[in-house]
Amino acid sequence: MKLKQKILFLPGILIALALACNLPTPTRRLPVEAGATLTSMASLQSAVPNPPEILQDLPITATLTPTSTPTPAPNIPMVSVSLDTNCRTGPGMAYDYLDGLRVGEKAEVVGKYTAVAPGYWIIKKGAITCWLWGQYATVDGDVSGLPEIVPPPSPTPSPTATATATPTTPPLVGDLSIVKIYMTTKYEIVAQIRTNPIGSLSGNFQYKVFANGSQVAQGTCAVPTGDIACYTGYKVVGSKTIRIEIDTNNSIQEIDESNNFFIETCSQSPFVCA
């Protein structure tokens, strides 16, 4: 009986072992948190770019351009006038008119002539070099280094159509000048001429009239024995600065050639030359 029970028990053990061998092997699982962490690390590694390349700092050598020191402008003498003044080929009205220096203009001074008083300034105005009388001139700048200029030869006066042939007599020593400028009732400009000493000069002389710097008339008058009115023929309209020059052809030999002009402002209203 016991032997039969042992025989029956042995097959049961064998069946149990067989069933135990066919059971599935349990799978090992990672915690959820650990899996998520690994996935995040993998994602970060794929997203991070290669680290930037570190360049070595190199010294920079700057090339400095030397700063040039500005050269100061030379002290060029410049002249201006307080009244419009003619500029000629030489000192005096015997020389040809070239240009004029107007009030408000400036010109470079290149020379001087101081043998007479007032002297003359030799100036450059554009392409013209001419002699400017210094009566109304003011020079800014150092003139000590300017050269003293010798006047050119006086030009030979050309004969005029109105001149008449008269016997020549030795010239008398005297001076011809303008006493004043006035107007007639018809606004014609008149120059009152005088010789000094009275009767010391004779002959005819030419005159020119300028209004606001522009020549407006010219003609011939006789040298007076005392005072004489030289009617110019120019009539003032409105108000004008009148300048009259006499003996412009240098036909009268005088003691002083530098006083043969006169300037006044003449106007219709008020009726005055002053």
Secondary structure as a PSIPRED ss2 file (coil, helix, strand):
# PSIPRED VFORMAT (PSIPRED V4.0)

   1 M C   1.000  0.000  0.000
   2 K H   0.000  1.000  0.000
   3 L H   0.000  1.000  0.000
   4 K H   0.000  1.000  0.000
   5 Q H   0.000  1.000  0.000
   6 K H   0.000  1.000  0.000
   7 I H   0.000  1.000  0.000
   8 L H   0.000  1.000  0.000
   9 F H   0.000  1.000  0.000
  10 L H   0.000  1.000  0.000
  11 P H   0.000  1.000  0.000
  12 G H   0.000  1.000  0.000
  13 I H   0.000  1.000  0.000
  14 L H   0.000  1.000  0.000
  15 I H   0.000  1.000  0.000
  16 A H   0.000  1.000  0.000
  17 L H   0.000  1.000  0.000
  18 A H   0.000  1.000  0.000
  19 L H   0.000  1.000  0.000
  20 A H   0.000  1.000  0.000
  21 C H   0.000  1.000  0.000
  22 N H   0.000  1.000  0.000
  23 L C   1.000  0.000  0.000
  24 P C   1.000  0.000  0.000
  25 T C   1.000  0.000  0.000
  26 P C   1.000  0.000  0.000
  27 T C   1.000  0.000  0.000
  28 R C   1.000  0.000  0.000
  29 R C   1.000  0.000  0.000
  30 L C   1.000  0.000  0.000
  31 P C   1.000  0.000  0.000
  32 V H   0.000  1.000  0.000
  33 E H   0.000  1.000  0.000
  34 A H   0.000  1.000  0.000
  35 G H   0.000  1.000  0.000
  36 A H   0.000  1.000  0.000
  37 T H   0.000  1.000  0.000
  38 L H   0.000  1.000  0.000
  39 T H   0.000  1.000  0.000
  40 S H   0.000  1.000  0.000
  41 M H   0.000  1.000  0.000
  42 A H   0.000  1.000  0.000
  43 S H   0.000  1.000  0.000
  44 L H   0.000  1.000  0.000
  45 Q H   0.000  1.000  0.000
  46 S H   0.000  1.000  0.000
  47 A H   0.000  1.000  0.000
  48 V C   1.000  0.000  0.000
  49 P C   1.000  0.000  0.000
  50 N C   1.000  0.000  0.000
  51 P C   1.000  0.000  0.000
  52 P C   1.000  0.000  0.000
  53 E C   1.000  0.000  0.000
  54 I C   1.000  0.000  0.000
  55 L C   1.000  0.000  0.000
  56 Q C   1.000  0.000  0.000
  57 D C   1.000  0.000  0.000
  58 L C   1.000  0.000  0.000
  59 P C   1.000  0.000  0.000
  60 I C   1.000  0.000  0.000
  61 T C   1.000  0.000  0.000
  62 A C   1.000  0.000  0.000
  63 T C   1.000  0.000  0.000
  64 L C   1.000  0.000  0.000
  65 T C   1.000  0.000  0.000
  66 P C   1.000  0.000  0.000
  67 T C   1.000  0.000  0.000
  68 S C   1.000  0.000  0.000
  69 T C   1.000  0.000  0.000
  70 P C   1.000  0.000  0.000
  71 T C   1.000  0.000  0.000
  72 P C   1.000  0.000  0.000
  73 A C   1.000  0.000  0.000
  74 P C   1.000  0.000  0.000
  75 N C   1.000  0.000  0.000
  76 I C   1.000  0.000  0.000
  77 P C   1.000  0.000  0.000
  78 M E   0.000  0.000  1.000
  79 V E   0.000  0.000  1.000
  80 S E   0.000  0.000  1.000
  81 V E   0.000  0.000  1.000
  82 S C   1.000  0.000  0.000
  83 L C   1.000  0.000  0.000
  84 D C   1.000  0.000  0.000
  85 T E   0.000  0.000  1.000
  86 N E   0.000  0.000  1.000
  87 C E   0.000  0.000  1.000
  88 R E   0.000  0.000  1.000
  89 T C   1.000  0.000  0.000
  90 G C   1.000  0.000  0.000
  91 P C   1.000  0.000  0.000
  92 G C   1.000  0.000  0.000
  93 M C   1.000  0.000  0.000
  94 A C   1.000  0.000  0.000
  95 Y C   1.000  0.000  0.000
  96 D C   1.000  0.000  0.000
  97 Y E   0.000  0.000  1.000
  98 L E   0.000  0.000  1.000
  99 D E   0.000  0.000  1.000
 100 G E   0.000  0.000  1.000
 101 L E   0.000  0.000  1.000
 102 R C   1.000  0.000  0.000
 103 V C   1.000  0.000  0.000
 104 G C   1.000  0.000  0.000
 105 E C   1.000  0.000  0.000
 106 K C   1.000  0.000  0.000
 107 A E   0.000  0.000  1.000
 108 E E   0.000  0.000  1.000
 109 V E   0.000  0.000  1.000
 110 V E   0.000  0.000  1.000
 111 G E   0.000  0.000  1.000
 112 K E   0.000  0.000  1.000
 113 Y E   0.000  0.000  1.000
 114 T C   1.000  0.000  0.000
 115 A C   1.000  0.000  0.000
 116 V C   1.000  0.000  0.000
 117 A C   1.000  0.000  0.000
 118 P C   1.000  0.000  0.000
 119 G C   1.000  0.000  0.000
 120 Y E   0.000  0.000  1.000
 121 W E   0.000  0.000  1.000
 122 I E   0.000  0.000  1.000
 123 I E   0.000  0.000  1.000
 124 K E   0.000  0.000  1.000
 125 K E   0.000  0.000  1.000
 126 G C   1.000  0.000  0.000
 127 A C   1.000  0.000  0.000
 128 I E   0.000  0.000  1.000
 129 T E   0.000  0.000  1.000
 130 C E   0.000  0.000  1.000
 131 W E   0.000  0.000  1.000
 132 L E   0.000  0.000  1.000
 133 W E   0.000  0.000  1.000
 134 G C   1.000  0.000  0.000
 135 Q C   1.000  0.000  0.000
 136 Y C   1.000  0.000  0.000
 137 A E   0.000  0.000  1.000
 138 T E   0.000  0.000  1.000
 139 V E   0.000  0.000  1.000
 140 D E   0.000  0.000  1.000
 141 G C   1.000  0.000  0.000
 142 D C   1.000  0.000  0.000
 143 V C   1.000  0.000  0.000
 144 S C   1.000  0.000  0.000
 145 G C   1.000  0.000  0.000
 146 L C   1.000  0.000  0.000
 147 P C   1.000  0.000  0.000
 148 E E   0.000  0.000  1.000
 149 I C   1.000  0.000  0.000
 150 V C   1.000  0.000  0.000
 151 P C   1.000  0.000  0.000
 152 P C   1.000  0.000  0.000
 153 P C   1.000  0.000  0.000
 154 S C   1.000  0.000  0.000
 155 P C   1.000  0.000  0.000
 156 T C   1.000  0.000  0.000
 157 P C   1.000  0.000  0.000
 158 S C   1.000  0.000  0.000
 159 P C   1.000  0.000  0.000
 160 T C   1.000  0.000  0.000
 161 A C   1.000  0.000  0.000
 162 T C   1.000  0.000  0.000
 163 A C   1.000  0.000  0.000
 164 T C   1.000  0.000  0.000
 165 A C   1.000  0.000  0.000
 166 T C   1.000  0.000  0.000
 167 P C   1.000  0.000  0.000
 168 T C   1.000  0.000  0.000
 169 T C   1.000  0.000  0.000
 170 P C   1.000  0.000  0.000
 171 P C   1.000  0.000  0.000
 172 L C   1.000  0.000  0.000
 173 V C   1.000  0.000  0.000
 174 G C   1.000  0.000  0.000
 175 D E   0.000  0.000  1.000
 176 L E   0.000  0.000  1.000
 177 S E   0.000  0.000  1.000
 178 I E   0.000  0.000  1.000
 179 V E   0.000  0.000  1.000
 180 K E   0.000  0.000  1.000
 181 I E   0.000  0.000  1.000
 182 Y E   0.000  0.000  1.000
 183 M E   0.000  0.000  1.000
 184 T C   1.000  0.000  0.000
 185 T C   1.000  0.000  0.000
 186 K C   1.000  0.000  0.000
 187 Y C   1.000  0.000  0.000
 188 E E   0.000  0.000  1.000
 189 I E   0.000  0.000  1.000
 190 V E   0.000  0.000  1.000
 191 A E   0.000  0.000  1.000
 192 Q E   0.000  0.000  1.000
 193 I E   0.000  0.000  1.000
 194 R E   0.000  0.000  1.000
 195 T E   0.000  0.000  1.000
 196 N E   0.000  0.000  1.000
 197 P C   1.000  0.000  0.000
 198 I C   1.000  0.000  0.000
 199 G C   1.000  0.000  0.000
 200 S C   1.000  0.000  0.000
 201 L C   1.000  0.000  0.000
 202 S C   1.000  0.000  0.000
 203 G C   1.000  0.000  0.000
 204 N E   0.000  0.000  1.000
 205 F E   0.000  0.000  1.000
 206 Q E   0.000  0.000  1.000
 207 Y E   0.000  0.000  1.000
 208 K E   0.000  0.000  1.000
 209 V E   0.000  0.000  1.000
 210 F E   0.000  0.000  1.000
 211 A E   0.000  0.000  1.000
 212 N C   1.000  0.000  0.000
 213 G C   1.000  0.000  0.000
 214 S E   0.000  0.000  1.000
 215 Q E   0.000  0.000  1.000
 216 V E   0.000  0.000  1.000
 217 A E   0.000  0.000  1.000
 218 Q E   0.000  0.000  1.000
 219 G E   0.000  0.000  1.000
 220 T E   0.000  0.000  1.000
 221 C E   0.000  0.000  1.000
 222 A E   0.000  0.000  1.000
 223 V C   1.000  0.000  0.000
 224 P C   1.000  0.000  0.000
 225 T C   1.000  0.000  0.000
 226 G C   1.000  0.000  0.000
 227 D E   0.000  0.000  1.000
 228 I E   0.000  0.000  1.000
 229 A E   0.000  0.000  1.000
 230 C E   0.000  0.000  1.000
 231 Y E   0.000  0.000  1.000
 232 T E   0.000  0.000  1.000
 233 G E   0.000  0.000  1.000
 234 Y E   0.000  0.000  1.000
 235 K E   0.000  0.000  1.000
 236 V C   1.000  0.000  0.000
 237 V C   1.000  0.000  0.000
 238 G C   1.000  0.000  0.000
 239 S E   0.000  0.000  1.000
 240 K E   0.000  0.000  1.000
 241 T E   0.000  0.000  1.000
 242 I E   0.000  0.000  1.000
 243 R E   0.000  0.000  1.000
 244 I E   0.000  0.000  1.000
 245 E E   0.000  0.000  1.000
 246 I E   0.000  0.000  1.000
 247 D C   1.000  0.000  0.000
 248 T C   1.000  0.000  0.000
 249 N C   1.000  0.000  0.000
 250 N C   1.000  0.000  0.000
 251 S C   1.000  0.000  0.000
 252 I C   1.000  0.000  0.000
 253 Q C   1.000  0.000  0.000
 254 E C   1.000  0.000  0.000
 255 I C   1.000  0.000  0.000
 256 D C   1.000  0.000  0.000
 257 E C   1.000  0.000  0.000
 258 S C   1.000  0.000  0.000
 259 N C   1.000  0.000  0.000
 260 N C   1.000  0.000  0.000
 261 F E   0.000  0.000  1.000
 262 F E   0.000  0.000  1.000
 263 I E   0.000  0.000  1.000
 264 E E   0.000  0.000  1.000
 265 T E   0.000  0.000  1.000
 266 C E   0.000  0.000  1.000
 267 S E   0.000  0.000  1.000
 268 Q C   1.000  0.000  0.000
 269 S C   1.000  0.000  0.000
 270 P C   1.000  0.000  0.000
 271 F C   1.000  0.000  0.000
 272 V E   0.000  0.000  1.000
 273 C E   0.000  0.000  1.000
 274 A C   1.000  0.000  0.000
